[in-house]
Amino acid sequence: MTNPTKYPQPPVELAGAVEAYLYDCEPDSNCGVCTALARELDEARAAKDWSRAYDAAAEVRNHPRHDTKPTDADCVKAGTRS
């Protein structure tokens, strides 16, 4: 007869893989919005507020790229053109 474990095992550590996937982003240093979001991300990570950190990183990733000219579809979506 075996002796099954009746308690949870220690947690599995993913060695930063998940953290990199969730929180890595590349803000544009010439953009005020990107700079503010990067600062918010740094503050949230320092406070270990992971939900707020993810939200800030996602906003940086989803912020329009600055090295390309916006298309008409981007302007319509942003409400700057009808």
N, C-alpha and C positions, 0 to 999 in steps of 0.2 A: 504494500500500500504506500502511496506517495503522501507527502505532507504539502498540500497546496498552500500557497501564500494567501493569508487572509487579510492582508493590508496592502495599500498601494505601494508600488515601487517608487524609488526616487524619480523626480521629473527628468525628462530628457532635455538636455541643453543643445540647442541648435547652433551654437557657436557664432552668433551674429548674422547668420544667413537671413533669418526672418527680419531682423532689425534693418539690415541693408536693403532688403526688398521693400519694406514699408516706409522707411524714412529718408532714403537717398534721393536727392534731387539736385538740379543745377540751376540756381537762380542767376539771373543776369545782373551783374554788379552796376550796370548803367540804368537800371529800372527801379524806381522808387517802390513800386508794388512788390517786386521780387525781393528787394532789400528788406522791406518791412516783414514780409512773410518768412524770410530766412531768420530774421531776428526773433520772430514769434516761435519758429521751430526750435531755435537754440534755447529760448527761455522754457518752452514746454519740456524739452528733453532734460534740462537741468532740474526742473521741478518733478520729473518723472510722471508727467501728465501725458501718457501715451496716446490717449484719444485726441487731445489737442495737437500733439506733435504730428500724428498721422494726418489730421485735417490740414495743417499748414503745409506739410510736404506734398500732399495731394494737390493743393491749390497751386503750389509752385510748379509742379509737373504739368498741370492743366492750364497754366497761364500761357497766353499766346506767345509763340516764339518771336524774338525781336530781330532775328536775322532775315526774316522773310516779310514781304509786303502782305497785309491782310487781303483776303479775297472778298468778293462781294458777299458770299455766303457767310463769312465771318462777321462782316459788318451788319448784316441783317440779323444774325443771331445775337449780336451785342446790342442791337437796337439803334445803331447809328446810321442806318440806311434802310429805306423801305423797299 
